[in-house]
Amino acid sequence: MFLGVDIGGTKTAVCVGDSNGNILRKEKFATGGPEETIQKIAELGRSILWGQTPKAVGISCGSPQDSARGLIQAPPNLPAWVEVPITDCLSQAFGAPAFLANDANACALAEWKYGAGQGTKNMIFLTFGTGMGAGLILNGRLYEGTCGMAGEVGHMGLTPHGPEGYGKAGSFEGYCSGGGIVKLAQKMGAEFATTKDICDAAKTGDPRAMAVIEESAARLGQGLSLLIDLFNPQKIVIGSIFARAEALFRPKMEEVIRAQALEANRRVCQIVPAQLGEKIGDMAAVSVAVTGWEDLQNVR
């Protein structure tokens, strides 16, 4: 039995799961300051563990963080959480090892273990939601980089003067994220409140919305081509907006990939929507716990 903790800017979820990714019990509450939130995690965690000790605790939270030392370092949606030693706190609370991963990496582990990436050795997960981040599974392991910041693909520059995302004009996130696509529409002279509105309008044949999606899909193909040639993955799993509106994005995306990626690399790479849907946050946190525990067993 494993305990998963998904800490977000507005809510925190605490769940119990097994090594097969099944979520057995779950509680959630409004996220507050570090001390009160950690205390609430401990209380709810004990109540849903039914007196049992988990094998491990997994924590999924936004970056920046130091996953190796288990520190949350004031993510944008949690500005009061400055150098919070979350793994130490929860390890002490539950008497089990605790592990921390950023949300994109945690979701990558979940899709790799239990979702669309099962059976692969090299896989990339892209969030394509509020922002654009990536989790990298390389040679059968999560790759976090030298300081834990690997996978920040949203910062990649695709054009010099495109919509801004991740603090950079023309970035991957600027073209391929919820906020970015709305900004792209504005640059193209179309006013829409949300990316969902744009996708809904495109499905009805609205020419302005279709043009925006076409441009975003082309930049998605451009970004994917870079990742395909750089990492030579078996699968790229894409969540959120792509998973909900795949039919709108795929034709232009594939056209650009055929033109830009090396043939040998693109032939061995499948691009698929994420499978776990609304369950992914809970399964991601549990996946961090399962992976950390498995790594401990291998060391021993």
C-alpha positions as CSV (number, residue, x, y, z in Angstrom):
1,M,0.0,0.0,0.0
2,F,1.3,3.4,-1.0
3,L,0.2,7.0,0.0
4,G,0.0,9.7,-2.7
5,V,-0.1,13.4,-2.1
6,D,-0.9,15.8,-4.9
7,I,-0.3,19.4,-3.7
8,G,-1.8,22.1,-5.9
9,G,-2.3,25.8,-5.6
10,T,-6.0,25.5,-4.7
11,K,-6.5,21.9,-3.5
12,T,-4.5,19.0,-2.1
13,A,-5.5,15.4,-2.6
14,V,-4.4,12.5,-0.4
15,C,-4.9,9.0,-1.6
16,V,-4.1,5.4,-0.9
17,G,-3.1,3.2,-3.9
18,D,-1.5,-0.1,-4.8
19,S,1.4,-1.0,-7.0
20,N,-0.9,-1.6,-9.9
21,G,-2.0,2.0,-9.9
22,N,-5.5,1.4,-8.4
23,I,-6.7,4.3,-6.2
24,L,-8.4,2.7,-3.2
25,R,-9.4,5.7,-1.1
26,K,-9.0,9.5,-1.4
27,E,-9.6,12.7,0.5
28,K,-9.0,16.3,-0.6
29,F,-9.0,19.8,0.9
30,A,-8.2,23.4,0.2
31,T,-4.4,24.0,0.2
32,G,-3.3,26.6,2.8
33,G,0.1,27.5,4.2
34,P,2.8,24.9,4.6
35,E,2.3,24.0,8.3
36,E,-1.5,23.7,8.2
37,T,-1.4,21.8,5.0
38,I,1.2,19.3,6.2
39,Q,-0.8,18.8,9.4
40,K,-4.0,18.2,7.4
41,I,-2.1,15.7,5.1
42,A,-1.0,13.8,8.1
43,E,-4.5,13.7,9.6
44,L,-6.3,12.6,6.4
45,G,-3.5,10.2,5.5
46,R,-3.8,8.4,8.8
47,S,-7.6,8.2,8.4
48,I,-7.5,6.6,5.0
49,L,-4.6,4.3,5.8
50,W,-6.9,2.5,8.3
51,G,-4.1,2.0,10.8
52,Q,-1.6,0.6,8.3
53,T,1.9,2.0,7.5
54,P,2.5,2.7,3.8
55,K,5.5,1.3,2.0
56,A,6.3,4.8,0.8
57,V,4.8,8.2,0.3
58,G,4.8,10.0,-3.0
59,I,4.4,13.8,-3.4
60,S,3.6,15.5,-6.6
61,C,3.9,19.3,-6.7
62,G,4.8,22.1,-9.1
63,S,8.3,23.4,-9.6
64,P,10.7,24.9,-8.6
65,Q,11.7,22.2,-6.2
66,D,14.8,20.2,-5.2
67,S,13.5,16.6,-5.5
68,A,16.8,15.1,-4.4
69,R,16.6,16.9,-1.0
70,G,12.8,16.8,-0.9
71,L,12.3,20.6,-0.8
72,I,9.4,22.6,-2.2
73,Q,10.9,26.0,-3.3
74,A,8.0,28.5,-3.7
75,P,6.3,27.4,-6.9
76,P,4.2,30.2,-8.5
77,N,1.0,28.7,-7.2
78,L,2.5,28.2,-3.7
79,P,4.5,31.4,-3.1
80,A,4.5,30.9,0.7
81,W,6.1,27.4,0.4
82,V,9.8,28.5,0.7
83,E,12.3,25.7,1.2
84,V,9.7,23.4,2.7
85,P,11.2,20.0,3.6
86,I,8.2,18.1,2.6
87,T,9.7,14.6,2.3
88,D,11.2,14.9,5.8
89,C,7.9,16.1,7.3
90,L,5.8,13.3,5.7
91,S,8.4,10.6,6.3
92,Q,8.2,11.4,10.0
93,A,4.4,11.6,10.0
94,F,3.9,8.2,8.4
95,G,7.0,6.3,9.4
96,A,7.9,5.5,5.7
97,P,10.3,6.8,3.1
98,A,8.9,9.8,1.1
99,F,9.7,11.0,-2.4
100,L,9.1,14.3,-4.3
101,A,8.6,14.9,-8.0
102,N,7.4,17.8,-10.0
103,D,3.9,17.3,-11.5
104,A,5.1,16.8,-15.1
105,N,7.6,14.1,-14.0
106,A,5.0,12.5,-11.7
107,C,2.4,12.4,-14.6
108,A,5.1,10.9,-16.9
109,L,5.7,8.1,-14.4
110,A,1.9,7.4,-14.1
111,E,1.4,7.3,-17.9
112,W,4.5,5.1,-18.3
113,K,3.6,2.6,-15.6
114,Y,-0.2,2.5,-16.0
115,G,-1.3,4.5,-19.0
116,A,-0.4,5.1,-22.7
117,G,3.3,4.6,-22.2
118,Q,3.2,1.1,-20.8
119,G,5.8,-1.2,-22.3
120,T,8.2,1.5,-23.5
121,K,11.8,2.1,-22.6
122,N,12.0,5.7,-23.9
123,M,8.9,7.9,-23.5
124,I,8.1,11.6,-23.3
125,F,5.0,13.0,-21.6
126,L,3.9,16.5,-22.4
127,T,1.4,18.3,-20.2
128,F,-0.1,20.7,-22.9
129,G,-2.5,22.2,-20.3
130,T,-2.2,25.5,-18.4
131,G,1.5,25.3,-19.4
132,M,3.7,23.1,-21.5
133,G,6.1,20.9,-19.5
134,A,7.6,17.4,-20.1
135,G,8.6,14.4,-18.2
136,L,11.3,12.3,-19.7
137,I,11.6,8.5,-19.3
138,L,14.9,7.5,-20.8
139,N,16.4,4.0,-20.8
140,G,13.6,2.9,-18.4
141,R,14.1,5.6,-15.8
142,L,12.8,9.1,-15.1
143,Y,15.5,11.6,-16.2
144,E,15.5,14.8,-14.1
145,G,18.8,16.3,-15.1
146,T,21.6,17.9,-13.1
147,C,19.5,20.2,-10.9
148,G,16.1,18.6,-11.4
149,M,15.0,20.9,-14.2
150,A,15.1,18.6,-17.2
151,G,12.0,18.6,-19.3
152,E,11.3,22.3,-19.3
153,V,10.4,22.2,-23.0
154,G,7.9,25.1,-22.7
155,H,10.8,27.4,-22.6
156,M,12.1,26.3,-26.0
157,G,12.0,29.1,-28.6
158,L,10.2,28.3,-31.8
159,T,9.9,31.7,-33.4
160,P,11.3,35.2,-32.5
161,H,8.0,37.1,-32.1
162,G,5.2,34.7,-31.3
163,P,2.8,34.7,-28.2
164,E,4.6,34.7,-24.9
165,G,4.7,31.6,-22.6
166,Y,7.1,30.8,-19.8
167,G,8.4,34.4,-20.0
168,K,9.6,34.0,-23.6
169,A,8.0,35.3,-26.8
170,G,7.5,32.6,-29.4
171,S,8.1,29.7,-27.0
172,F,6.7,26.2,-27.2
173,E,4.4,27.1,-24.3
174,G,3.4,30.3,-26.0
175,Y,2.0,28.4,-28.9
176,C,0.9,25.2,-27.2
177,S,-0.7,25.8,-23.8
178,G,-4.1,27.0,-22.6
179,G,-3.0,30.6,-22.0
180,G,-0.7,30.6,-25.0
181,I,-3.3,29.6,-27.5
182,V,-5.6,32.5,-26.3
183,K,-2.7,34.9,-26.8
184,L,-2.1,33.4,-30.2
185,A,-5.7,34.0,-31.1
186,Q,-5.4,37.7,-30.0
187,K,-2.3,38.1,-32.2
188,M,-4.2,36.7,-35.1
189,G,-7.1,39.1,-34.6
190,A,-9.6,36.7,-33.0
191,E,-11.1,37.2,-29.5
192,F,-11.8,34.1,-27.5
193,A,-12.0,33.8,-23.7
194,T,-10.5,30.3,-23.4
195,T,-8.8,27.6,-25.4
196,K,-11.9,25.5,-25.0
197,D,-13.9,28.2,-26.7
198,I,-11.4,28.1,-29.6
199,C,-11.6,24.3,-29.9
200,D,-15.4,24.3,-29.7
201,A,-15.6,27.0,-32.4
202,A,-13.1,25.2,-34.6
203,K,-15.2,22.0,-34.4
204,T,-18.1,24.0,-35.9
205,G,-16.0,25.3,-38.7
206,D,-15.4,28.8,-37.5
207,P,-12.6,30.0,-39.8
208,R,-10.9,32.2,-37.2
209,A,-10.7,29.4,-34.7
210,M,-9.6,26.9,-37.3
211,A,-6.7,29.2,-38.3
212,V,-5.6,29.5,-34.7
213,I,-5.6,25.8,-34.2
214,E,-3.8,25.3,-37.4
215,E,-1.0,27.5,-36.3
216,S,-0.8,26.0,-32.8
217,A,-0.8,22.5,-34.4
218,A,2.0,23.5,-36.7
219,R,4.1,24.7,-33.8
220,L,3.2,21.5,-31.9
221,G,4.6,19.5,-34.8
222,Q,7.7,21.8,-34.8
223,G,8.4,21.2,-31.1
224,L,7.7,17.5,-31.4
225,S,10.1,17.2,-34.3
226,L,12.9,18.6,-32.1
227,L,12.1,16.2,-29.3
228,I,11.9,13.2,-31.7
229,D,15.3,13.9,-33.2
230,L,16.9,14.8,-29.8
231,F,15.6,11.8,-27.7
232,N,14.5,9.2,-30.3
233,P,11.5,8.1,-28.1
234,Q,9.2,5.2,-28.7
235,K,6.2,7.2,-27.7
236,I,5.3,10.8,-27.0
237,V,2.2,10.9,-24.7
238,I,0.3,14.3,-24.7
239,G,-2.2,15.3,-22.1
240,S,-5.0,17.8,-21.5
241,I,-5.8,19.9,-24.5
242,F,-4.4,17.4,-27.1
243,A,-6.1,14.5,-25.3
244,R,-9.5,16.3,-25.6
245,A,-9.1,17.7,-29.1
246,E,-6.7,15.3,-30.8
247,A,-8.6,15.4,-34.1
248,L,-8.2,19.1,-34.4
249,F,-4.4,19.1,-33.9
250,R,-3.2,15.8,-35.5
251,P,-3.4,16.5,-39.2
252,K,-1.2,19.6,-39.3
253,M,1.0,18.3,-36.5
254,E,1.8,15.1,-38.5
255,E,2.3,17.1,-41.7
256,V,5.0,19.2,-40.0
257,I,6.7,16.2,-38.3
258,R,6.9,14.5,-41.7
259,A,8.7,17.6,-43.1
260,Q,11.0,18.3,-40.2
261,A,11.9,15.1,-38.2
262,L,14.4,12.5,-39.4
263,E,12.5,9.7,-41.1
264,A,14.2,6.9,-39.0
265,N,13.3,8.7,-35.8
266,R,9.7,9.5,-36.6
267,R,9.0,6.0,-38.0
268,V,9.7,4.5,-34.5
269,C,7.8,7.1,-32.5
270,Q,4.1,7.0,-31.8
271,I,2.3,10.2,-30.7
272,V,-0.7,9.3,-28.6
273,P,-3.1,11.1,-26.2
274,A,-2.7,10.5,-22.5
275,Q,-5.0,7.7,-21.2
276,L,-5.4,8.4,-17.5
277,G,-7.7,11.4,-17.8
278,E,-9.0,13.0,-14.5
279,K,-7.3,10.2,-12.5
280,I,-3.8,11.2,-13.5
281,G,-3.1,13.5,-10.5
282,D,-3.8,10.8,-7.9
283,M,-2.1,8.1,-10.0
284,A,0.9,10.4,-10.5
285,A,1.5,10.9,-6.8
286,V,1.1,7.2,-6.1
287,S,3.5,6.5,-9.0
288,V,6.2,8.6,-7.3
289,A,5.8,6.5,-4.2
290,V,5.9,3.2,-6.1
291,T,9.0,4.2,-8.1
292,G,10.9,5.5,-5.1
293,W,10.1,2.3,-3.2
294,E,11.2,0.1,-6.1
295,D,14.4,2.1,-6.4
296,L,15.1,1.4,-2.7
297,Q,14.6,-2.4,-3.2
298,N,17.0,-2.4,-6.1
299,V,19.7,-0.6,-4.0
300,R,19.3,-3.3,-1.3
